[in-house]
Amino acid sequence: MKKLKSVLFLSIVMALSLLVAGCQQGGLTSSSNSSSSASVEPLQSSSKSSNESLATSTNSVSNNSSEVSSSGVNSSENLPSSNGLVYTLLEDNTYEVSAFDNSNSMVFIPDDVDGIKVTSIGFHAFEGCNSLTSVEIPDSVTIICDGAFFDCDELISVTIGDNVVNIINGAFYDCDGLTSITIPDSVESIGSLAFYGCDNLTTVEIGCSVEDIGNLAFHGCDNLTSVVFENTSGWWRTLSSAATSGTSIEQDKLADASTAATYLINAYSIYHWRRS
């Protein structure tokens, strides 16, 4: 089942990239920025195992995500630690958490290891760690990479450090145990599929610096009823990740936590959201 979910996740990301490429070749352009919201047929909520709804999306993986995903690491510099975490030394001489042995239910990621800062949670580092119930991400971390906590079904509590800037594609995909999440003010980008299929997520707080939310970021969160935006002004939606303008999302609607939740999980979930 875990392998099937991983294959599904990668297939979705590939499909999104191919679909938006086709749209761009076909001359798709975003609509001009307007204060009036276009009529949109609500996207019917679906099971996270359904490919039908995902096939309707024409947005690619966030450009920001591809630029900041972990790469160029020195794989020979691995340092296992006593709390089950494995670190990889990056080219900037900081550590990335690259794996976890699933030995503990509560994980406190340190700010540094032997004086070297921990700045990243790596690609699928905690994937399928179903003993994990709680994780604290320190202020030293600036990026949570693709699928970092993918399919951590028992993960209930996540504390995101105050210097995280990017939460990349599928970072918390299918984390069924999450009931609430607070995105700190430091975060600027939430990637596509970031919280996709978190069935029990009910409340989300989105910090004032967020200016980019990838498509399907909260789709499949069927119990999400409250999304509080700290900054409700300047938001617009588009099907193209390359767009520089789109259709405005009314500020007064986003100020209502219930309406904002409906927009993110249903009506506008297939869109790429931006704020300017």
C-alpha positions as CSV (number, residue, x, y, z in Angstrom):
1,M,0.0,0.0,0.0
2,K,2.8,2.4,0.9
3,K,4.5,1.7,-2.4
4,L,1.3,2.2,-4.3
5,K,0.8,5.6,-2.6
6,S,4.3,6.6,-3.5
7,V,3.7,5.7,-7.1
8,L,0.4,7.6,-7.1
9,F,2.1,10.7,-5.7
10,L,4.8,10.7,-8.3
11,S,2.3,10.0,-11.1
12,I,0.2,13.0,-10.0
13,V,3.3,15.3,-10.0
14,M,4.3,14.1,-13.5
15,A,0.7,14.4,-14.7
16,L,0.5,18.0,-13.5
17,S,3.7,18.9,-15.2
18,L,2.6,17.4,-18.5
19,L,-0.8,18.9,-18.4
20,V,0.4,22.4,-17.8
21,A,3.0,22.0,-20.6
22,G,0.2,21.1,-23.0
23,C,-1.9,24.1,-21.9
24,Q,1.0,26.5,-22.4
25,Q,1.7,25.0,-25.9
26,G,-1.9,25.4,-26.7
27,G,-1.7,29.1,-25.9
28,L,-3.5,29.1,-22.5
29,T,-3.3,32.5,-20.9
30,S,-4.6,33.5,-17.5
31,S,-7.4,36.0,-17.3
32,S,-6.7,39.6,-16.4
33,N,-6.9,40.5,-12.7
34,S,-10.4,41.4,-11.8
35,S,-12.2,42.3,-8.7
36,S,-15.2,40.2,-9.8
37,S,-15.0,36.4,-9.3
38,A,-15.7,34.3,-12.3
39,S,-18.4,31.6,-12.0
40,V,-16.8,28.3,-11.2
41,E,-18.4,24.9,-11.0
42,P,-17.5,23.4,-7.6
43,L,-15.1,20.5,-7.8
44,Q,-16.6,17.5,-6.2
45,S,-14.7,16.2,-3.3
46,S,-13.2,12.8,-3.9
47,S,-11.3,10.0,-2.3
48,K,-7.5,10.5,-2.3
49,S,-7.2,7.3,-4.3
50,S,-9.2,8.7,-7.2
51,N,-7.3,9.7,-10.3
52,E,-10.4,11.2,-12.0
53,S,-10.4,14.5,-10.1
54,L,-6.7,14.9,-10.3
55,A,-6.7,14.6,-14.0
56,T,-8.7,17.8,-14.2
57,S,-5.8,19.8,-12.9
58,T,-3.7,21.9,-15.3
59,N,-1.3,23.4,-12.9
60,S,2.3,22.2,-12.7
61,V,4.5,21.6,-9.6
62,S,5.4,25.0,-8.1
63,N,8.4,26.6,-9.8
64,N,9.6,27.7,-6.3
65,S,9.4,24.1,-5.2
66,S,11.6,22.8,-8.0
67,E,14.2,25.5,-7.4
68,V,14.6,24.8,-3.7
69,S,14.2,21.0,-3.5
70,S,17.3,19.4,-2.0
71,S,19.9,18.5,-4.5
72,G,23.7,18.5,-4.9
73,V,24.3,16.8,-1.6
74,N,27.4,15.1,-0.5
75,S,26.0,11.6,0.0
76,S,29.2,10.4,1.5
77,E,28.7,12.6,4.6
78,N,25.9,10.7,6.5
79,L,25.7,11.0,10.2
80,P,23.3,8.7,12.1
81,S,22.2,10.1,15.5
82,S,20.9,8.6,18.7
83,N,17.3,9.6,18.1
84,G,16.9,7.7,14.9
85,L,17.5,10.6,12.5
86,V,20.0,10.4,9.6
87,Y,21.6,13.6,8.3
88,T,23.2,14.4,5.0
89,L,25.7,17.2,4.6
90,L,24.7,19.7,2.0
91,E,26.9,21.8,-0.3
92,D,26.4,24.9,1.9
93,N,27.8,22.9,4.9
94,T,24.5,22.5,6.6
95,Y,22.7,19.3,7.5
96,E,19.5,18.0,6.0
97,V,17.4,15.3,7.8
98,S,17.4,12.6,5.1
99,A,15.9,9.6,6.9
100,F,14.4,8.4,10.1
101,D,14.4,4.8,11.4
102,N,10.8,5.0,12.8
103,S,12.1,4.1,16.3
104,N,10.4,6.9,18.2
105,S,6.9,8.3,18.3
106,M,8.0,11.8,19.3
107,V,10.8,13.5,17.4
108,F,12.5,16.8,18.3
109,I,14.8,17.8,15.4
110,P,17.8,19.7,16.8
111,D,18.9,23.1,15.6
112,D,22.4,21.8,14.9
113,V,24.5,18.7,15.1
114,D,28.0,19.1,16.4
115,G,27.8,22.8,15.6
116,I,26.5,22.3,12.0
117,K,23.0,23.8,11.5
118,V,20.1,21.6,10.4
119,T,18.4,23.6,7.7
120,S,16.3,21.1,5.7
121,I,13.9,18.2,6.0
122,G,14.8,16.1,3.0
123,F,12.9,14.4,0.2
124,H,10.6,11.7,1.7
125,A,12.7,11.7,4.8
126,F,9.9,10.4,7.1
127,E,7.8,8.6,4.5
128,G,5.6,5.9,5.9
129,C,6.9,6.4,9.5
130,N,3.7,5.3,11.1
131,S,5.0,5.2,14.7
132,L,5.6,8.9,14.4
133,T,2.9,10.9,16.4
134,S,4.7,14.2,17.0
135,V,7.4,16.3,15.4
136,E,9.0,19.6,16.3
137,I,10.8,21.4,13.5
138,P,13.4,23.9,14.8
139,D,13.8,27.5,13.8
140,S,17.0,26.6,12.0
141,V,15.1,24.8,9.3
142,T,14.1,26.9,6.2
143,I,12.6,24.2,3.9
144,I,10.4,21.1,4.2
145,C,11.1,19.2,1.0
146,D,8.9,17.1,-1.3
147,G,7.0,14.3,0.5
148,A,9.0,14.8,3.7
149,F,6.2,13.4,5.9
150,F,4.4,11.5,3.1
151,D,1.9,8.9,4.5
152,C,2.7,9.4,8.2
153,D,-0.8,8.2,9.2
154,E,-0.3,8.5,12.9
155,L,1.2,12.0,12.9
156,I,-1.0,14.1,15.2
157,S,1.1,17.1,16.1
158,V,3.5,19.2,14.0
159,T,5.2,22.3,15.2
160,I,6.8,24.2,12.3
161,G,9.7,26.4,13.1
162,D,9.5,30.2,12.7
163,N,12.1,30.4,9.9
164,V,10.6,27.8,7.5
165,V,10.1,29.6,4.1
166,N,9.0,26.8,1.8
167,I,6.7,23.8,2.3
168,I,7.2,21.8,-0.8
169,N,5.0,19.6,-2.9
170,G,3.3,16.7,-1.0
171,A,5.2,17.5,2.2
172,F,2.3,16.3,4.4
173,Y,0.5,14.2,1.8
174,D,-1.9,11.7,3.4
175,C,-1.1,12.5,7.0
176,D,-4.5,11.3,8.3
177,G,-3.8,12.0,12.0
178,L,-3.4,15.7,11.6
179,T,-6.4,17.7,12.9
180,S,-4.9,21.2,12.8
181,I,-1.9,23.0,11.4
182,T,-0.4,26.5,11.9
183,I,1.6,27.9,9.0
184,P,4.0,30.4,10.6
185,D,4.5,34.0,9.3
186,S,7.9,33.0,7.8
187,V,6.4,30.7,5.2
188,E,6.1,32.2,1.7
189,S,5.1,29.1,-0.3
190,I,3.0,26.0,0.2
191,G,3.5,23.5,-2.6
192,S,1.0,21.5,-4.7
193,L,-0.5,18.6,-2.8
194,A,1.2,19.7,0.4
195,F,-1.6,18.6,2.7
196,Y,-3.6,16.5,0.1
197,G,-5.8,13.8,1.6
198,C,-5.3,14.8,5.3
199,D,-8.8,13.4,6.1
200,N,-9.0,14.6,9.7
201,L,-7.6,18.1,9.2
202,T,-10.3,20.5,10.5
203,T,-8.5,23.9,11.1
204,V,-5.6,25.7,9.3
205,E,-4.0,29.0,10.1
206,I,-2.1,30.5,7.2
207,G,0.6,33.1,8.1
208,C,0.8,36.6,6.7
209,S,3.8,36.1,4.4
210,V,2.3,33.2,2.4
211,E,2.0,34.4,-1.2
212,D,1.9,31.1,-3.2
213,I,-0.3,28.1,-2.6
214,G,0.0,25.2,-5.2
215,N,-3.0,23.5,-6.7
216,L,-4.6,20.7,-4.8
217,A,-2.6,21.7,-1.7
218,F,-5.6,21.0,0.6
219,H,-7.8,18.9,-1.7
220,G,-9.2,15.7,-0.2
221,C,-9.2,17.3,3.3
222,D,-12.9,16.6,3.6
223,N,-13.3,17.6,7.2
224,L,-11.6,21.0,6.8
225,T,-14.1,23.6,8.0
226,S,-11.9,26.6,9.1
227,V,-9.0,28.3,7.2
228,V,-7.8,31.5,8.8
229,F,-5.8,33.7,6.5
230,E,-3.7,36.3,8.4
231,N,-3.5,38.2,5.1
232,T,-6.6,38.2,3.0
233,S,-5.7,40.9,0.5
234,G,-4.3,40.6,-3.0
235,W,-5.1,36.9,-3.7
236,W,-5.8,35.6,-7.2
237,R,-6.1,32.3,-8.9
238,T,-4.9,30.8,-12.1
239,L,-4.5,27.5,-13.9
240,S,-1.0,28.3,-15.1
241,S,2.0,28.3,-12.8
242,A,3.7,30.8,-15.2
243,A,0.9,33.4,-15.0
244,T,1.6,36.8,-13.6
245,S,-2.0,37.7,-13.1
246,G,-5.4,35.9,-12.7
247,T,-8.9,36.1,-11.4
248,S,-9.2,37.9,-8.0
249,I,-10.4,36.0,-4.9
250,E,-12.6,38.4,-3.0
251,Q,-11.0,39.6,0.3
252,D,-14.2,39.5,2.2
253,K,-14.8,35.9,1.2
254,L,-11.4,34.8,2.4
255,A,-12.0,36.7,5.7
256,D,-14.7,34.1,6.4
257,A,-12.9,31.0,7.7
258,S,-15.6,28.6,6.5
259,T,-15.7,30.1,3.0
260,A,-11.9,30.0,2.7
261,A,-11.9,26.3,3.6
262,T,-14.5,25.6,0.9
263,Y,-12.5,27.4,-1.7
264,L,-9.3,25.6,-0.8
265,I,-10.7,22.0,-0.7
266,N,-13.4,22.3,-3.4
267,A,-14.4,25.3,-5.5
268,Y,-10.9,26.6,-6.3
269,S,-8.7,23.7,-5.3
270,I,-7.5,22.9,-8.8
271,Y,-6.1,26.5,-9.1
272,H,-2.7,27.8,-8.3
273,W,-3.2,30.6,-5.7
274,R,-1.0,33.7,-5.6
275,R,-0.9,37.0,-3.7
276,S,0.5,40.2,-5.0
